[in-house]
Amino acid sequence: MQFYNGRLISIIGVVLLYAAYAIWGGQALAPAVTVVTLQGESVALSDLRGKVVLLNFWATDCPGCIQEMPQLVSTYQQYHAQGLETIAVAMRHDPPNYVLNYTAKNQLPFKVALDPMGEIARAFGDVKLTPTTIVIDKQGRMVMRILGQPDFVKLHQLIATKLQES
């Protein structure tokens, strides 16, 4: 009987998962997290509803992250005035002074946050590999997750499309 109950609960869980998937059009809502930027500003993702958010998990010791950073800056500069917000979340293992130095040296124009306890990475599916980029639409739904460097042409097309949606 116990096996049956456990199996029934598993089946109900799967059914609920598929129902949520159908309701949200296959797109889950972004976790309700708040990041603290290097400037000490608290930014709740829920407060960014109405904007398209590019959330980038990165590290100063990640060659792919460093290679893509100029394109992330360019993307931000191209779309920020239209409603794109970019938040670069430094991974837990990244020394804060490295993040501060890199951010200042490269004059990153978007929000940069530390994740010293790994809570933000865990909230987004336990991100461990960098770079990982998540696109969140104006309604707060995660519409794309990219592991590795994005195809920036496709990313720009998605951002442009999502910015035009109401």
N, C-alpha and C positions, 0 to 999 in steps of 0.2 A: 504493500500500500504506500509506503514512503517513496519508493521509486516512482510510482504513478503520480503522486502529488508533486514531486520534484519535476517530473517530465511535463506535467500539466502547467506548472508555473513557468517553465521554460517556453512552452508553446505560447502561453498567454503573453509573455514578454516579447517574443518574436512578432506576434500579431500586433501588439501595441507599437512596436518599433516601425513596422511597415505602415501602420495607420498614420503615425507621426510623419513618416516620409511622404506619404500621399498628401497629407494636409498641407505641408510646407513645400510641396512641389519638389521633393527630393533634396531640399536644402535645410539643414539644421540651423537653428539660431545660434549665434556666437555666444559663448559663455559670458556671464555677467561678471567681468573682471574689471578691476581698476589698476592702472599702471601709474607709477610715479616716475616722472621724467627726470633727467639729470638736473633740470632747473628747479626741481621740487614740486612741480605741478602735478596734481592728481587728476587723471583722466579716466573716467568710467566709459567703457565702450558704449554703454547704453545712452550716454550723453551725446554720442556721435551719430545717433540715428538721424537720417536725412542727408548723411554724407556717405560716400563710398570710402571704405577704409582698407588700406593696404598694410597688413600686419606682417612684419618681416622678422623672423627669428634668425639671429646671426651671432658671430663671434669674431673677435679680432685675430684669432689664430686659424680662421677658416679661409683658405685661399679662394674658394668660390664666392664667399661672402664679400671679400675685399675686391674681387674682380667685378662683381655685379653692382657694388655700391655706387659708382658713378652713374650707372643707368637708373638706379633707384632715385638718385638725386634729380636726374633729368626728367624722369617720369613725374616726380613730385612737382617740379617746376612747370612742367607742361600742363598738368591737370589740377593743381591745387586751387587755383582761382575758380575752377568750375565745380569744386566741392569734394576733391580728393583729400583725405587725411592719411598721412603715412606715419606709422609708429614702428621704429626699429627696436626690438627687444633683445638685449644682449643676454646670452645664455648664462646660466648659473655659474659655470666654471670660469667665466671670463673675469679677470681682475678688474674691479671698478676703475682703477687708475689707467688701465689700458684703454678702456671704453672712453673715458673722459679725454684722454690724449688723442685718440683716433678721431673722435667727434670734433674736437677743437681744431686739430690739424687739417682735417678735411672739410671743415665748415659745413657739417650736415645741417640742412635747412629744416628738417622735419624733427618730430619728437623722437627722442632716444630714451629708452627706459632700461633699467637694470631689473633682473629677475633673480635676486640673491638666494631665494629659497626654492626656486624652480616652480613656483605656484602657477605662473602664467603658462609656462610650457605644459604643465600637467593638465591645466584646464582645456587646452587645445589639443587633447589627444596624446599627451605625454610626448611632446616634441623632443627628440633627442638629436636628430641630424640637422645640420645647417648647410646651406641656407634652406629654410622652410618659409614659404610665403603664403599667406591666407588672404583672400579677397572677400570682403564683407560688403554686402549691398546696403542700400539706404534703409532697408527694413531690418537690418541687423542679422541677415542670414548669410552664412558662409557659402559662397557660390563657387569658390575654387581654392584648392590646396595644391601648392606646387612644392615638390621636393627637389632641391637643386636649383640651378639658375633658371629663371623663367625664359621662355621664348618671348622677348619683349614686344615683338610685333603682335602676337596673339594677346599678350597681357594688355597692351594699349587698346586693342579692339574691345576686349571685355570691359575695361575701365570706361571707355567712351560710351559703350552701350549702357552700362549700369548708371552712368552719370545722367543719361537722358531719361531714364525711368523716373517715375514720380513716386 
